């Protein structure tokens, strides 16, 4: 009985916090500008930038929490904070373009009430963004890789000779190669806690880049929060990389 009561009290406390975050982020964006999916692709292509996408998982880790497929670590927390703070401090003049989930940040918070899962998943992220990262800076749209935008995001690898496909399942690399008719090299990552293998993954990516001569190569990364760090490391060394997330196996859906 005590365990049951404790569980009920815990759930009540969670929803009280969620209501607080929801209430104080009904209007979330005051200063930041968000590009459209097309605008995001144009920004990336015209300036030869890599792409990093943040969502609720990254905000959770920055705030000190783990997520289902990536345990919390202070090192990862520091690296994610550095990515967004460096981007803001330089007014976006980094080798990577940072994209955030504009659909869920720009909308009136009351729109989240359409689905309980929206309130549960996004109230904290909206509040956290408003408190820390709603600055006068231009963000891309992290929902660029929603299934509705395939005809837009495919231009990111137009003219590319080789794609290094970083994912936990080879079959998606093979599907990509068949669909887009591009030479594709596969680098496998764990489906959980990929960050712990960051250096091994980077080593394999660099090995593939060297083997291909480093010309007209793009790296597509699906590796959770670790993927953000991988793209940052690659872009700092002058390589193009796009944090696609799991659009290949679990595509994003726009807010309805």
C-alpha positions as a printed NumPy array, in Angstrom:
array([[  0.   ,   0.   ,   0.   ],
       [  2.831,   2.402,   0.878],
       [  4.505,   1.716,  -2.465],
       [  1.239,   2.422,  -4.272],
       [  0.712,   5.645,  -2.325],
       [  4.267,   6.741,  -3.043],
       [  3.731,   6.081,  -6.734],
       [  0.538,   8.144,  -6.736],
       [  2.268,  11.005,  -4.924],
       [  5.164,  10.868,  -7.366],
       [  2.843,  11.053, -10.366],
       [  0.982,  13.977,  -8.821],
       [  4.256,  15.842,  -8.215],
       [  5.321,  15.233, -11.833],
       [  2.086,  16.68 , -13.185],
       [  2.289,  19.678, -10.828],
       [  5.744,  20.451, -12.25 ],
       [  4.49 ,  19.859, -15.784],
       [  1.594,  22.273, -15.202],
       [  4.062,  24.887, -13.945],
       [  6.248,  24.496, -17.049],
       [  3.171,  24.581, -19.28 ],
       [  1.711,  27.676, -17.627],
       [  4.92 ,  29.702, -17.779],
       [  5.668,  28.87 , -21.402],
       [  2.303,  29.434, -23.074],
       [  4.132,  32.057, -25.129],
       [  7.53 ,  30.499, -25.616],
       [  9.343,  32.463, -28.332],
       [  9.96 ,  36.208, -28.103],
       [ 13.397,  36.785, -29.622],
       [ 14.545,  33.798, -31.681],
       [ 13.898,  33.445, -35.407],
       [ 13.158,  30.075, -37.004],
       [ 13.777,  29.192, -40.625],
       [ 11.328,  27.082, -42.594],
       [ 12.431,  23.613, -43.752],
       [ 13.255,  25.061, -47.195],
       [ 15.068,  27.985, -45.58 ],
       [ 17.057,  25.566, -43.438],
       [ 18.208,  23.591, -46.481],
       [ 19.153,  26.805, -48.314],
       [ 21.146,  28.048, -45.321],
       [ 23.023,  24.766, -45.055],
       [ 23.721,  24.35 , -48.759],
       [ 24.644,  27.965, -49.556],
       [ 27.041,  28.242, -46.613],
       [ 28.325,  24.652, -46.764],
       [ 27.38 ,  24.026, -43.161],
       [ 26.689,  20.879, -41.226],
       [ 23.393,  20.45 , -39.38 ],
       [ 22.765,  19.672, -35.72 ],
       [ 19.235,  19.205, -34.415],
       [ 18.182,  19.571, -30.777],
       [ 14.917,  18.35 , -29.286],
       [ 13.407,  17.483, -25.937],
       [ 15.996,  14.758, -25.29 ],
       [ 18.921,  17.162, -25.579],
       [ 17.221,  19.718, -23.327],
       [ 16.625,  16.969, -20.756],
       [ 20.291,  15.975, -20.743],
       [ 21.452,  19.592, -20.515],
       [ 19.172,  20.002, -17.491],
       [ 20.732,  16.969, -15.808],
       [ 18.452,  14.077, -16.756],
       [ 18.965,  10.933, -18.784],
       [ 16.615,   9.717, -21.489],
       [ 15.386,   6.275, -22.54 ],
       [ 18.199,   5.556, -25.01 ],
       [ 21.034,   7.632, -23.539],
       [ 22.173,   7.665, -19.919],
       [ 23.095,  11.018, -18.423],
       [ 26.752,  11.955, -18.111],
       [ 28.345,  15.252, -17.182],
       [ 30.651,  15.034, -20.191],
       [ 27.731,  14.715, -22.613],
       [ 25.867,  17.468, -20.771],
       [ 28.88 ,  19.762, -21.185],
       [ 29.262,  18.957, -24.886],
       [ 25.588,  19.611, -25.663],
       [ 25.63 ,  22.889, -23.723],
       [ 28.766,  23.909, -25.583],
       [ 27.112,  23.253, -28.961],
       [ 24.15 ,  25.543, -28.321],
       [ 25.989,  28.215, -26.309],
       [ 28.744,  28.465, -28.898],
       [ 26.108,  28.831, -31.609],
       [ 24.28 ,  31.589, -29.705],
       [ 27.438,  33.464, -28.671],
       [ 28.69 ,  33.553, -32.275],
       [ 25.245,  34.522, -33.668],
       [ 25.253,  31.336, -35.707],
       [ 28.748,  31.759, -37.136],
       [ 29.75 ,  28.173, -36.498],
       [ 30.561,  25.436, -39.035],
       [ 27.231,  23.859, -38.111],
       [ 23.7  ,  25.235, -38.31 ],
       [ 21.625,  24.515, -35.214],
       [ 17.994,  23.517, -35.662],
       [ 15.306,  23.335, -32.985],
       [ 11.738,  21.951, -33.077],
       [ 10.031,  25.142, -34.217],
       [  6.563,  23.579, -34.506],
       [  6.532,  22.817, -30.789],
       [  8.3  ,  25.997, -29.674],
       [  6.599,  28.673, -31.78 ],
       [  3.014,  27.52 , -31.31 ],
       [  0.766,  28.898, -28.584],
       [  1.114,  26.556, -25.627],
       [ -2.623,  25.955, -25.578],
       [ -2.171,  23.976, -28.791],
       [ -0.384,  21.308, -26.755],
       [ -3.669,  20.55 , -25.018],
       [ -4.797,  18.684, -28.133],
       [ -2.839,  15.67 , -26.929],
       [ -1.757,  14.692, -23.443],
       [  1.562,  13.434, -24.806],
       [  2.317,  16.922, -26.187],
       [  1.839,  18.466, -22.749],
       [  3.917,  15.761, -21.056],
       [  6.738,  15.821, -23.615],
       [  7.053,  19.494, -24.509],
       [  6.035,  21.658, -21.528],
       [  9.459,  21.384, -19.898],
       [ 11.353,  21.859, -23.166],
       [  9.366,  25.008, -23.998],
       [  9.982,  26.439, -20.53 ],
       [ 13.673,  25.49 , -20.643],
       [ 14.128,  27.041, -24.089],
       [ 12.331,  30.245, -23.071],
       [ 14.483,  30.573, -19.954],
       [ 17.857,  29.805, -21.55 ],
       [ 17.943,  29.94 , -25.338],
       [ 15.302,  32.349, -26.646],
       [ 17.957,  34.745, -27.916],
       [ 18.236,  36.982, -30.983],
       [ 19.614,  34.233, -33.178],
       [ 18.399,  32.292, -36.202],
       [ 17.667,  28.609, -35.728],
       [ 16.849,  26.043, -38.37 ],
       [ 13.841,  23.748, -38.241],
       [ 14.625,  20.433, -36.551],
       [ 11.488,  18.996, -38.138],
       [ 13.123,  19.315, -41.54 ],
       [ 13.332,  15.512, -41.532],
       [  9.619,  14.961, -40.93 ],
       [  8.186,  12.505, -43.436],
       [  6.232,  15.312, -45.142],
       [  9.475,  17.042, -46.185],
       [ 11.309,  14.253, -48.009],
       [ 11.227,  16.203, -51.283],
       [ 12.981,  19.068, -49.473],
       [ 15.647,  17.32 , -47.404],
       [ 16.789,  15.041, -50.24 ],
       [ 18.544,  18.086, -51.771],
       [ 21.067,  17.938, -48.941],
       [ 22.898,  15.077, -50.667],
       [ 22.344,  16.186, -54.247],
       [ 25.657,  15.986, -56.137],
       [ 27.316,  13.935, -53.392],
       [ 29.454,  10.979, -54.497],
       [ 29.611,   9.09 , -51.208],
       [ 27.443,   9.055, -48.097],
       [ 28.711,   7.695, -44.8  ],
       [ 25.571,   6.393, -43.128],
       [ 25.809,   6.261, -39.327],
       [ 22.997,   4.211, -37.796],
       [ 22.323,   1.189, -35.598],
       [ 20.907,  -0.936, -38.446],
       [ 22.602,  -1.636, -41.782],
       [ 19.324,  -2.216, -43.631],
       [ 18.542,   1.514, -43.601],
       [ 21.887,   2.273, -45.227],
       [ 21.081,  -0.277, -47.914],
       [ 17.612,   1.209, -48.437],
       [ 19.139,   4.68 , -48.709],
       [ 21.67 ,   3.505, -51.294],
       [ 18.988,   1.866, -53.433],
       [ 16.607,   4.813, -53.232],
       [ 19.057,   7.631, -53.95 ],
       [ 21.57 ,   5.71 , -56.086],
       [ 24.521,   6.971, -54.037],
       [ 27.6  ,   5.023, -52.967],
       [ 26.923,   4.425, -49.26 ],
       [ 29.311,   3.333, -46.511],
       [ 27.825,   2.072, -43.261],
       [ 29.115,   2.82 , -39.756],
       [ 27.226,   1.06 , -36.985],
       [ 26.406,   2.625, -33.622],
       [ 24.771,   1.077, -30.533],
       [ 21.011,   1.557, -30.253],
       [ 21.502,   2.694, -26.642],
       [ 24.162,   4.807, -24.941],
       [ 26.042,   5.517, -28.155],
       [ 27.913,   8.372, -26.487],
       [ 30.03 ,   5.894, -24.532],
       [ 31.409,   4.697, -27.902],
       [ 31.893,   8.179, -29.359],
       [ 35.625,   7.886, -30.015],
       [ 35.298,   4.464, -31.668],
       [ 32.503,   5.756, -33.911],
       [ 34.495,   8.839, -34.916],
       [ 37.517,   6.682, -35.69 ],
       [ 35.44 ,   4.52 , -38.061],
       [ 33.943,   7.578, -39.763],
       [ 37.388,   9.119, -40.337],
       [ 38.602,   5.797, -41.698],
       [ 35.788,   5.785, -44.28 ],
       [ 36.457,   9.429, -45.191],
       [ 40.134,   8.664, -45.825],
       [ 39.268,   5.577, -47.86 ],
       [ 37.001,   7.65 , -50.117],
       [ 39.553,  10.416, -50.58 ],
       [ 37.496,  12.97 , -48.656],
       [ 35.891,  14.413, -51.814],
       [ 32.138,  15.04 , -52.199],
       [ 31.368,  13.113, -49.032],
       [ 28.53 ,  13.74 , -46.599],
       [ 28.012,  11.915, -43.313],
       [ 24.408,  11.259, -42.27 ],
       [ 24.125,  10.607, -38.552],
       [ 21.371,   8.822, -36.631],
       [ 22.796,   8.376, -33.141],
       [ 20.617,  10.223, -30.629],
       [ 22.32 ,  12.863, -28.47 ],
       [ 25.696,  11.355, -29.37 ],
       [ 24.96 ,  12.252, -32.988],
       [ 25.001,  15.948, -32.134],
       [ 28.52 ,  15.63 , -30.759],
       [ 29.651,  13.569, -33.754],
       [ 28.427,  16.236, -36.191],
       [ 30.092,  18.991, -34.161],
       [ 33.412,  17.132, -34.175],
       [ 33.2  ,  16.458, -37.921],
       [ 32.195,  20.017, -38.8  ],
       [ 35.03 ,  21.45 , -36.71 ],
       [ 37.426,  19.444, -38.892],
       [ 35.861,  20.748, -42.094],
       [ 33.677,  17.763, -42.977],
       [ 29.999,  18.057, -43.89 ],
       [ 27.67 ,  16.057, -41.657],
       [ 23.921,  16.127, -41.129],
       [ 22.154,  15.006, -37.988],
       [ 19.152,  13.349, -39.634],
       [ 17.834,  11.585, -36.566],
       [ 15.788,   8.479, -37.185],
       [ 13.866,   9.725, -40.206],
       [ 14.73 ,   6.418, -41.896],
       [ 13.062,   4.132, -39.354],
       [ 10.933,   6.368, -37.104],
       [ 10.136,   9.601, -38.967],
       [  9.11 ,  12.725, -37.081],
       [  5.496,  13.83 , -37.208],
       [  4.439,  17.462, -37.245],
       [  2.144,  18.772, -34.522],
       [ -1.46 ,  18.191, -35.572]])
